[in-house]
Structures are given as C-alpha cells and as structure tokens.
C-alpha cells in the first residue's frame, strides 16, 4: 500500500488493516493482503450494492453536505456497459416530489 493511502486509512481508523496488508505484501502474499481488508473498511470506502442501495448512499452524502459526489462504477458482469449505466442512473439525483431523475 502506498504511504499516502496508508496514512489516510490509518487516520480513518484502519491502522490494523494497513499493518496486515503491508505485512502480507512484504511476504508477497496477495491472498493474505486481500483477506486483511475488513468488511468495515470496504463499507467505509466503497458503496456496493443494488440500485436502491447506491441511490440511498449517494443521497446520504448529499444530505451530509456533499455538493458533487464522485461516482466511479466498477464494471463487473457479462454486460459491463450496462453495469456502468445502471450505476450512474442509480446515483443520479431524483426529485423528491416527482421521483424523476435530473441530468
């Protein structure tokens, strides 16, 4: 793990994970490094789920004062473009009164 990311994750409360990941990398054990990433760490840095979950997570960021959420879809599955489009659509703000998406 590059030092800048390590420091950021340590400040966010993931020092134990950073230590384990770096130890595994020094031993060239990629599987152990991946296993050292906790579910809590993933939940804190990524939003993964269905369209409703993505929409709710982005709305929570906006409600907390984020003006521009950065959405970076990870195109998994047989139709990667469909995954990207579905993620962008889920993250698009909606009108609370009409339920319609805004560009």
Order of alpha helices (4+ residues) and beta strands (2+ residues): alpha-alpha-alpha-alpha-alpha-alpha
